[in-house]
C-alpha cells in the first residue's frame, strides 16, 4: 500500500514512483498495472511522462484511508486460544 500512499499525495510517473517507493522500476510498473486494471489508479498523459494518480472512486472507498495509513491490509490477526 506504499504506492497508494505516495500517489495519494501527488501524481507521478513510473520512474518517480519507483524512486519514491525505493523499489525496482519493473516492480512499480507491475503493481501500477494491477491497480489500473482494478480502477484504483488512473493516468494522464502518454509515454514516459504518463502520470498516475489515485482515482476518486478508490478514495471514496471506506477502507482507503485505513490502507494508506498502513492498516492491516485486509488481513485479520489470529487470536490465541
GUPA-166982 format. One record per residue (C-alpha): residue number from 1; residue in three letters; x, y, z. Coordinates in steps of 0.001 Angstrom, whole numbers. Layout:
BEGIN
seq_type_px_py_pz
NUM_ALA_X_Y_Z
...
***
This chain:
BEGIN
seq_type_px_py_pz
1_UNK_0_0_0
2_UNK_3053_2239_-33
3_UNK_2391_3108_-3682
4_UNK_-1127_4275_-2847
5_UNK_172_6406_-23
6_UNK_2724_8062_-2309
7_UNK_298_8599_-5178
8_UNK_-2445_9934_-2906
9_UNK_-170_12932_-2218
10_UNK_639_13780_-5860
11_UNK_604_12163_-9305
12_UNK_3918_10695_-10501
13_UNK_5330_8838_-13465
14_UNK_6710_5328_-13016
15_UNK_10313_6432_-12566
16_UNK_9417_8971_-9891
17_UNK_7184_6439_-8166
18_UNK_9793_3674_-8147
19_UNK_12383_6057_-6669
20_UNK_9966_7413_-4043
21_UNK_8957_3883_-3024
22_UNK_12515_2547_-3152
23_UNK_11560_-316_-5459
24_UNK_12629_-1540_-8883
25_UNK_11043_178_-11894
26_UNK_9593_-3104_-13221
27_UNK_8086_-3886_-9819
28_UNK_6416_-468_-9709
29_UNK_5185_-975_-13276
30_UNK_3674_-4362_-12429
31_UNK_1816_-3069_-9376
32_UNK_607_55_-11166
33_UNK_-797_-2115_-13971
34_UNK_-2691_-4229_-11424
35_UNK_-4056_-1156_-9675
36_UNK_-5085_375_-13023
37_UNK_-6837_-2860_-14021
38_UNK_-8861_-2656_-10806
39_UNK_-9688_1059_-11244
40_UNK_-7712_2107_-8183
41_UNK_-5354_4248_-10265
42_UNK_-5917_6472_-13256
43_UNK_-3428_8189_-15530
44_UNK_-2955_11338_-17571
45_UNK_-546_11970_-20408
46_UNK_1228_9463_-22589
47_UNK_4529_7688_-22942
48_UNK_7308_8270_-20455
49_UNK_5602_11296_-18934
50_UNK_2369_9435_-18121
51_UNK_1430_10361_-14556
52_UNK_-550_8037_-12297
53_UNK_-2957_9105_-9574
54_UNK_-5440_7536_-7151
55_UNK_-8970_7671_-8582
56_UNK_-11783_9451_-6775
57_UNK_-13675_6145_-6692
58_UNK_-10809_4494_-4807
59_UNK_-10545_7413_-2390
60_UNK_-14274_7122_-1691
61_UNK_-13935_3523_-553
62_UNK_-14474_3064_3151
63_UNK_-11134_1317_3755
64_UNK_-8927_3510_1560
65_UNK_-7666_5833_4290
66_UNK_-7010_2857_6570
67_UNK_-4979_1098_3891
68_UNK_-2969_4206_3033
69_UNK_-2183_4797_6702
70_UNK_-783_1262_6992
71_UNK_-3774_-659_8253
72_UNK_-3825_-4413_8444
73_UNK_-4149_-4727_4634
74_UNK_-7383_-6610_4975
75_UNK_-5942_-9464_6973
76_UNK_-7224_-10428_10367
77_UNK_-4859_-11292_13162
78_UNK_-5205_-14756_14540
79_UNK_-6406_-14931_18067
80_UNK_-4561_-17115_20533
81_UNK_-6654_-19769_22201
***
